[in-house]
Amino acid sequence: MDSKDIKRKKIADAAKELFADFGYKSVSMDQIAQKAGVAKGTLYLYYKDKNDLLFKLAEELLDSFKLFIQSVEEKHLQLIQELHEIIYNFLMYRHNQKFLYRIAREAEELKTPSACRVIEAIDKEITGYIEQRLNTAMKEGLIKKCDTSILAFVIIKVYSALAFEWEEKHPPLNERQIAESVSLFLKDGLIIEQC
């Protein structure tokens, strides 16, 4: 790592920490520079503005998630297992990363435009991957013909609801319970055929 990369990392780390603690909207470039231990002008050598900095952080997250998807694909899992591993881990990562969790909350609660765009870009990436994977499965005859954009949306919402919303009124589910519940609906369906 050269000195430019080290400075860029210090700035990114400082921004993530401040965004996680105070939210995107409440943090200034001055605060980021101070936390990173660099002059404010140095920030602008690397990032056009706070918005650019936020989007660069989001791009880094997306790049690491794409690498994770590749590693899952290399396992050659069955479709339901592959979808589970990718969606569940994506949701847990999004929830457990304090910076990303705070940006998602800010997008949801305050509707901060930059936070909303970042979360939309991240969600679009995962939904796009799931939709593409479902299209491939449909062409291979692994799933029934359907609107894969709707199905991708529903699958992600079901995972999200079971992973986070369920525990608001019930004991939390573990990963296996979530996987089995989603598998029941996707793989086996709900209605028992009558003779």
N, C-alpha and C positions, 0 to 999 in steps of 0.2 A: 504494500500500500504506500503510495507516495503522499507527500504532504497535502496535496489537494484533496485526495480521497479521505485522508484523516480529518481534514476540516469539514468536508461534506458530511462525513459520518457524525462528527460532533454536532453539527447543526441539525441534522436529521434526528439524532437521538434527543437533543434538547427540545426540538419542536414536538416530537412524539410525547415526551414526558409532560411538557406544558399543556399540550392539547388534551392529554389524558386527565390531567389534574383540574384544568380550568375550562376546557372546551375550546373549540376552534375560534369562535366568535370573540371570546374574552382575552385572547392572547395577542400581543403586538409583536412586530418584528424586533422592536427594541428589547423586549423580554427574551425573545429567542436568542438574539445576539449575546445578551448578558449571560444567559444560562450556558450557552455554548462557549463562552469565553473568547468571542471574536468581536471585531468592530462591526457596527451595523452595515457599513459599506461592503464588508466582506460577504455578508449575507447576499447582497444583490449581485455579487460576482457569480454566485451559484444558482440563485433563484430570482426570477423576475419580481415576484411579490409573494405574499403569504398564501394566496390561492395556488400559485405555481408550486410552492413548497408542499402544500397539502396533496396536490395531484401527483407529485413525484413520489411522495410517501405511499400513496395508493398504488402507483405503478409497481413499486418494489414489492408490495404485498401480493399484487396480482402475479408478478413474475415468480415469486416463491410458490404461490398456489398452483401455477401452471406446472412447475417442476414436480410438485406433489401429485398432480393428476397423472403426469407421465409415469411416475413410480408406481402408481396404482394400476395403470394400464398394463405395465410390464408384468404384473402378477397374473394376468389372464384369468381373472375371476369371472364367475357367472354374473350376468347382468345385474341381478338384484343385490349381490354382494358388492359389486363395483359401485353401484349407485349409493348404497348405504355408506360405504367407506368414504366416498368423496363428499357426499352431502353432510353426513354427520360430522366429519372432521372439519369441514368448512364452517359449519355453524358453531362448533365448539371453539374454533380458532377465532372467529369473529366475536364470540361472546367473551372469551378469556383474554383477548388482547385488549388491555385497558384503553389504549389509544383508539383502536377501532370501535370498541364498544361505546366509548364516549362520543365519537363522531356519529355513530348510528343513532344514539339517543338524541343528540342535538338535531340531527336531520328529522327524526320523528317528532320530537316535542317542539322545537323552535323553528323548524322548517328553514334553517339557515341554507341559502342557496348552494354555497360551496360544499357543505356537508351533504346535502341532498344529492348533488351531482356525483360525489365520490361514492356514496352508498349505492346509487343507481348503477354506476359503472361496475362496481364489484358484484352486485346482484345480477347484472346483465351477463357478466362473464360466467358465473356459475350456472345461471338459467340457460344460457346459450350452449354451454358444454352438455348439460343434461339433455336438452332438446336434440342436439346433434347426435348424442349417443342413442337416444330413443328412436330417432329416424333410422339410424344404422340397424338397430335391433328390429325395427318394423320391416325394413327391406330384407333382412335375413330370416324373416318369419318367426322371430322370437316373441313378438307381441302383436296384438290385434291392431288393425288399422285404426288410427285415431288422430286427433289434432295434438301433435306432440308439444306444441307450445303451451296448450292448456294443461296437458298431463305434467309437463316439467314444473309449471307453476304450482299445481296441486301437490305434487310430491314434496317440493321444497317447503310449502306451507304446512303440510302434515308433519314433516320432520321438525320444523321450527316450533310448532304448537306442542308437540310431545316433549321436545327437549327443554322448552322454557316456560310456556304458558301452563302446561299441565301442573307443574309443581307449585303454582300459586294457590291451588285449592286441594291438591293431593300430594301424597308422598312422591318425591322425584323418581323418575324411571331411570334405570341404568341403560347403558348402550345396547345390551342384548335385548332388553324389553322393548326398546324403541325399534330396533331392527326387526324383531319378531312381529310387532304390531303393524309396521309398514308392510312387511312381507306378506302378512295375512291378507291385507287389502289388495296389494298389487299382484301377488302371485296366485293366491287362492280365491280371491273375491270374497264377497260377503254372503251372497244368496246361495243356498243349497238347492241344487236342481231337484225338482219334484218329478217323479216318474209318472 
